[in-house]
Amino acid sequence: MKLTHARAVGLMATAALLWSMAGVVTRHLEAARGFEVTFWRSAFNALALVALLSWRGGPVALARALRDGGPTLWLSGLCWSVMFTAFMLGITLTTVANVLVTMALAPMVTALIARAVLGHRLPARTWGAIALAGLGIAWMFGAQVRTGDARHWLGTAVAFAVPVAAAVNWTVLQRQGRSAAPRDLMPAVLIGAVLSALFTLPAAWPLGASRHDLAWLALLGGFQLAVPCLLAVAAARVLSAPEVALLGLLEVIFGVAWAWLGAGEGLSAPVLGGGLLVLVALAGNELLGLRAPRPQLG
């Protein structure tokens, strides 16, 4: 069945809702912390992706795609691994709101990297949005430094690796899509999950997660991560890049609401004010981008 625009919007919104559950679920873990949380989430994500991708095209096709994917597939997989790892580590170091607002910078970072790598010219609206979003992040970051709690600004710094890796990944995918023989890069998500689990296992050992924790982490790896990744890829085939970026911002709103309602995390004035500046900058830029002509190469 052909995916309509309305259904694609629904898929992307559903993906954002599922992604947003990570923070509140993490707050209900009993013993697993830091690197162990990342390891188990990535490991369960890898298992779920093996099942889903094998169901999608068969195990032989999946093995062939991993074998013949080439450097682009593995570069994309490395980006996914950074995103998976940095997100969970950031969540364990600072508040959910700090991490999500920092992650919302992905469209801005993507625009800058696309300018450098693909030659996209950035319109004035994008430069203005970058300046406003930077002001919001500076407000949040400055308040954290003044508190003297190094964990908060360290968590924000770690979380910043997520939009950077996402921007590189999006640029890689866009360049691959322009090639004469584009490849299926969905298996890159599986590579990222495996690499993230392997990278964090030594730091997570010895493992101390309880059965209660493992149940929640299995939910995170499969339902909160693997499923929405597939939904987002399907939606991206129909929606334009500005639409995908704009709908992706729903994760910030959903995630902060989950953390407030389900984990009792309050919002400080710097986080609320700085976060609103970031969201206004990004949403305004993407909404204006829907009416603008496609970026020129130069």
N, C-alpha and C positions, 0 to 999 in steps of 0.2 A: 504494500500500500504506500502510495506516494505521500511524503511528509509535507503537509501544508505549512504555511507561515504561522498560522495560529497555533498549530500543534507544536511547531518548533519552539515558539515562545514558551509554551507550557512545559516542554521538556527542559529548557534552560532554566526556567524558574524553579522547577522541581529539583534540578541538579543543585542550584544554589541553596535551596532549603535543606537538602540532605548534607551538603558540605558544611552548613552552618552548625550542625549538631556536635561537631568535634569538641568544642570548648566545654560545653555543659556536661557532656559525657565524661570527659577527662576529670572534671571536678568531683566525680562520684567514685573514682578508683580508690581502693583501700591501701594497697602496698606498692604497686608499680609506680615508678617515678622516672622522670628524665629520659635517658637513653632506652630504658626498658620499655617504656610506653611506645616510643618510636619503633623499636624493634618489633614488638608484637603486632602493632597496627600495620606495619609494612609487610610482615610475614603473612598475616591473614589477608591482606590486600592482594599479595601475589597469588595465594591459593585461590582466591575468588576469581581473579583475572584469568588464571589458567582454565578454570571451569567455564567462565563466560566466553572467553575467546575460542576455546575448543568447541563449545556449543555453537558459536557464531559461524565458524568456517571449517571446523574439524581439527583434530590434533595434528594431522599431517600438514595442513595448510599453515597452522601456527608455527610449527617447527621450520617450515620452509621460509616463512616471513622473517623469523629470527635469524636464520642462516644467511639469507640473501639481502637483508635490510641495508647493509653497508654502513659507512661512517655516520650518515645522517640519522639513521635509526638509533645508533648508540649515543650520539650527542644529545638527541632528544631524550633518551632514557636517562642520561646523566642529569639533565635538567629536572626531570621528574623526581629523581632521587633526592636532589637538593631541596626541591619544594616539599616533598614528604617529610624529610628529616628536619629541616629548619622550622617548619610550621609547628610540629609537635614539641620540639625543644623550646621554641618561643612561648608556647602555651604554658609550659611548666615553669617558666621564669617570670612571666608577667601576666597581666590580666588579658582576658579574651578580647576585650575592646581594643587594647593597644595593638595586639597582633593583627586583628581583622582590619583596623584602620590602616595600619602599615601595609598590609597586603593589598589594600585598595589602590595603592599607587601603581599597580601593574600596568594599567593603560598608559600612564604617563611615561613610565620607564620604557615600555614597548615602543612608544612614539619616538623617544630619543634614540633607542638602538636601531629602529627601522630607518631613522634619518641617517645614521652613520653607516649602516650595512647595506640597506636597500636603496638609499638615496631619496627617501620620502622627504618632501619639503613640509615643514611644520607650519601651519597657519598661525596667525596672531592669537586666535582663541586658545590654541593649545599652549603657547608660551605663557599666556595669562593664567591658564589653569594650572600649569606647572608651578608658577610663582605663588598662587594662592594655596595650592596643596602643600607646597614646601613650607609656607608660613604656618599652616595647621600642624604639620609634623614637628616643626621647630617649637611650637607652643607646647605640644605634648611632651616632647623630649626634654625641653628646658625645665618643665615642672618636675619631671622624674629625677633629673640631676640635682635639683634643689632639695629633694627629699632626703638625699644621702643614701637611698636604697639602690645599690648597684644592680641588683637583680632586675629591676624594672627597665632601666635603660639598656642593660645587656640583652634582655629578652626582646626589646624593640629592635636592637641592632641585629640580632639573630633572625628575627622575623623579616627584616628587610631583604634577606637573601631570597625569600620566596618571590616577591615581585621581580627581582633581577633575573632569577632563573626562569620565571614564567615569561619574561620579555624575550630572553634569548630563545626559549623554546618556541614562542609564537613566531619569531623571525625565521627560525629554522623551518618551521612548518610552512610559512608563507613562501619562502624561497623554494622549498621542495614542490609546493603546489604549482609553481611557475615552470617547473622543468618539463621537458618533452615527455618523460616517462615517470610520472609521479608514483610513489610507493605508498603502501598502507603503513602508516606510522602508529597505528593503535597499539601494536605490540611493544612500543617504546614505554608505555605506561607499566607494563609487566616488568620490563628491564629496570625501570626506576624503582619499583617496589622491591625487587630482589636486591639491587645494589644498596638501597637504604637499609634493608634488613642485615645485609652482610657488613656494612660500614658500622652499624650501631651495636651489633652483637658483642664484640669484645668489651666495649664500655658498659654494656648492660649486664654482663656476667658478674656474679652468679644471679640467675633469674629468681625473682621472689614474688611474682604475681600470684595472687590467689585465684581460685576458681571463679570467684565473683568478678575479679579484674579481667580474667581471660574471656569471660562471656561478653563483657562490655567492649573489650578490644577487638574481639571477633566481629561484633556489630560495627565498630568503626572501620575495620579493614574491608569488610564486604559491602555492607549496606550504605555506609556513610562515604566511602571512597571509590570502590570499584564500580558500583552501579552508576553514580552520578558522572563519573568520567566517561562512561560509554554514552550516557544521555547527552552530555555536552558535545561530544564528537558528532553525534547524529544531528543535533540542533545546528552546529556550526556549518553543516553542509547547505543549510537553507538560509540562515540569518547572516546579515552583513557583520563585519568586524565591529563597527560601533554598537550595533544591537547586542552582540555577545558581551562586549565590555560593560555596557550599561546594565544588562540583566545580571551580570556577574556581581555587580555591586549589591544586589539583594542579599548576598551572603553576609555582608557586613551588618545590614539591618537585622536580618534573622538571627545572626550569631550573637549580637549584643543583646537582643531581646531574650534569647534562650538563657544567656549567662545571668541576666537580671532576674528572670522568672524562675529558672531551674537551679541556679547555684548561688543566688543572693549576692552577686557582684554588683556593687553600686558604681555609678559613674561620677568621677570627679569633674570639677569644672573645666580643667585643662583638657581632659580626655573628651568630654562632651563638646566643648567649644572647638578644639582642634579637629576632632572627628567630623563635625558638621562642616567646617571649612573644606576639609578634604573631599567629602561627599558632594558638596555644592560645586566645587571646582570640577570634579570628575563628571558628575551628572550633566552639568551645564555644557562641558566640552563635548560629551558624547551626543547629547541631544542636538546641539548645533551641527555636529558632524553628520548627523543623519540627513541634513538638508544641504550639506556642502558637496561639491564635486569630489570625485575620487582623487587621492593624492597623486601629484605628479612626480615623475622621476627627474632627478637633476643631480 
